[in-house]
């Protein structure tokens, strides 16, 4: 784990939200460049608003 071992942070921009959030410790959903929703990757994957608006569900 780069963050714990080396103190490194990785920023990922991914068009496939499900794939990106599966890797994320923390995720942000941006709308028009502004943070609309933030949380852990798991929280965002389980959030019904995120699912309905951005994950096709």
N, C-alpha and C positions, 0 to 999 in steps of 0.2 A: 504494500500500500504506500504509494508515493507521499501522500500527505503525512502519514504517521512516521514513516522511515526518514524521509528527506525534507519534510516541511514544504513539499511542492503542491501546487494547486493546478488542476487541469480544467480548462474551459472548453466545453464541447458545444458546438452548434450542429444540430442534427434535424433533418427534415422528418425523419421517422421518429415521432415523439415517443412511441412505446419503447423503441429500442434505446433511445437516449435516456429516458427516465429509468429504465431498468438498470443502467450503470450509475445513475446520479445519487450522490449523497444528498445534495440540495439541488432543487430545480426551480426555474423561474419561467412562467408563461408570460410572454410579452405580447401586448396588443398595441400596434402603432408606436412601437418603441418604448412603451411604458410597462412596468411590471403590473400585471393583472392579478396573478396568483403566484404564491411562493410556498414551498414546503419541501419535504424530503421527496425523493423519487417515488417511494411507495405511497406517500400521502397523495401526491399528484395523480398517480395511476388509479388510485381508488376514489378520487374526488369526482362526483357525478358531473359537476360543471365542466371540468377538464375533459372528461370522457365524452360528454355530449357535444361540446364546442370544438374540440381539437382532435379527438381520437376516433371520431366516427361512431360513437356509441351513445 
